[in-house]
Amino acid sequence: MRVMIVGGNQLKYAASRFYDYANKLGNGFIRNKHTVLRFFDRDVARLSNVFRSRKMGVSGANKILLRQAHSFAPDLVIFIHADVIKSDTLSQLRKNHPDVKLAQLSIDPLFIPGTILRLNQKSALLDATFITTAGKGLSRISGGQAAYYIPNIIDSSMETGRAFEINGDVDLIFACGSFDRGGGDPRRTTVDLIRQRLPQIKFPEHVSFETGGLWGADYVKTLARSKCGLNLSREREGPLNIATPDDLYVYSSDRISHLTGNGVLTFSHRKYNIEKLYSDDEMVYYENDEDLVSKISYFLENDDMRRKIAKKGWEKAHLHLNECLGAQFITDVLNNNKLSHPYIWPTEKIV
């Protein structure tokens, strides 16, 4: 197939997020012997006007996308957070390429109102929507079409660390762009408690608005020398938009792929139902913050167990949650074929 992947910010972030989902998925399609063309809608929009404004370049970016599609004649177009691309452009793609398959993919959580709004602007016009949340909550974003869960994927050319093989100099890692300053953030409470209760461990701060964050190759290198990692995902946006259990069903930020993919012993809260992907001997699950503190202390004192579980989690990630399987799942679904692989994640169609 000829596959167009639309979305991304290569120029703005100067490759500091080279391990993002779109890049991994593109690699997956290529390794599955498909041709891939990337279209960075936000970059193209900014470059389409003299003021370098994304908003002012929307019209130009949509026109350029249609021209590229005319030259490329795609069999499949996947929109990944491609907010610049308008619904009218999807309709025109269908008209110009009657046999094309159109899909969108999101890694944002459902409890953020903007996620549902953005996805529903396109979902009814697409063949399928894929999102890193599972279960019946996907009916809110299917638009009467098909919606599917897809996991955060691992790419062995990006997740190159084997932290379980070394005695790393970082005891615990948690890196994120920002805490929610609109109404408190449970992740900050958790991090503060760990630092208070375990002051002796090496737990550096990597939150963007406080320290500049940790990105790019520096992030990957730090993961590779980290013993343990916190898979803390958002569960609210401000004081009002608080997640329901449906919003969190098998949900995680892509942090989970960075941690397990680099062989870091990963801690996740049970309420996210990540055990649907990783068993208790592949990831450490906790019930509350007190339980988390106790388990971090235990595994830092029991290094053999830390390495054993981290290795099994790493093996699960690379064997069963990789970029090639993610791309193949999308191919299977959109071609109305039977699933070609016994995928370990929830594969049911939600409408």
Secondary structure, DSSP 8 states (H G I E B T S, - for coil): -EEEEE---TTTTTTTTTTSHHHHHHHHHHHTT-EEEEE-HHHHHHHTSTT--TGGGHHHHHHHHHHHHHHH--SEEEEES-TTS-HHHHHHHHHH-TT-EEEEEE-S-TTSHHHHHHHHTTGGGSSEEEES--SGGGGGSSTTSEEEE----B-TTT----GGGS--SEEEE-EES----SS--HHHHHHHHHHHH-TTS----EEHHHH----HHHHHHHHHTEEEEE-----EETTTEE--GGGGTT---THHHHHHHTT-EEEEEGGG-GGGTS-TTTSEEESSHHHHHHHHHHHHH-HHHHHHHHHHHHHHHHHHSBHHHHHHHHHHHHTT---SS--SS----B-
